[in-house]
Amino acid sequence: MSNWREKLNGEDGVSILYGVLFMLVAVMVASLMLSAAVTAASRVDSEQERNQDSLALRSAGELVRECIEGSSFTVYYGSDWQTGKSEVQWATKVDGGTSKNLEDELLGAIQKASGASSWPHTPEKATGSFQVKVNSSNPSNLNLPEALTEGDIEVAYTVEVEKIIESDIEHDRYHINATVTLKDRGQRLFLTAYNDLDPNNLWATQTLNWPASNITLSTKKEASS
């Protein structure tokens, strides 16, 4: 025991203490450098993940926009036998053939929102949701974000009809509001679309669609007009 004390009190002991101190400093510096490297790598991974999420959301939003833009419906107006007013009696796809894109989903919502699916014809906001998933085996989809090919994008939507009066003429404005969300993530996009119908006479037939100029895709939810 005394030998160790003598060594510590001597020059050799001071050298040992300096050596231990230097080793502790070196370990601390190495730990800090490793921690900084891990943090930087984690930050890069998180940034890449956020970019992938944004790309997946944007791709899904554009896909939904194209589907809405490509859909078209025929809306049939007729005179309500109780009120005498012109009201929507029914709505169908324009060609009545095989559905494309979101036509079936939208058709049911349009019928409910316009009141065509109920008696008496009472318009009611229609809501629903669906997942966006593309065929990953298609060669043209090989470079798409993984979230799109695995169906991790959810779209929640509402369709409603607003009565608009302009120059003493009443017409129907069809609104679509949708929120595009990546599952288990905080990122989302908001899609809005509208189109006006103007029945000029009873039993008129109108075509309902949403031109590109009436569809917006944004990271911020627009205030209801």
Disulfide bonds with the S-S distance in Angstrom:
none
